[in-house]
Amino acid sequence: MSLRLSSLIATALAGCSQTAAVEGPVGLGQTALVGGPRVRPDHVVEDSRCPVGTRCVWEGRVVVRATVSGGDWSKPVDLILGVPVIVADGKLTLTRVTPARRAGQSAKTVPSRFTFAFQGGL
């Protein structure tokens, strides 16, 4: 195989890996495969979580706008940490957001990893 052909194949494979869906936590713009639909967190709408190790009157919440797709459909969905949303034939939940907010941390610091779960078959 020529060096040029090898280079083209490597470039093509690198491009595929950037858009491939993965299981487990994903970052903004990455796509997660969650046992049914695909979920791509697009941006954090709200992060009002109480910092770890502090006492708060309200625990706060995280809202992530995500693009959810399956088959030939795609739609934007706002997901709130721990709150299931009906999608297709099941429920999609944002189950974990990391890192946790720390006391003294800038309010501009945004979560970087998101984990989702899908419970199918309503």
Buried (B, 14 or more C-beta within 10 A) or exposed (E): EEEEEEEEEEEEEEEEEEEEBEEEBBEBEBBBBBEBBBBBBBEBEEBEBBBEEEEEEEEBBBBBBBBBBBEEEEEEBEBBBEEBBEBBEBBBBBBBBEEEBEEEEEEEEBBBBBBBBBBBEE
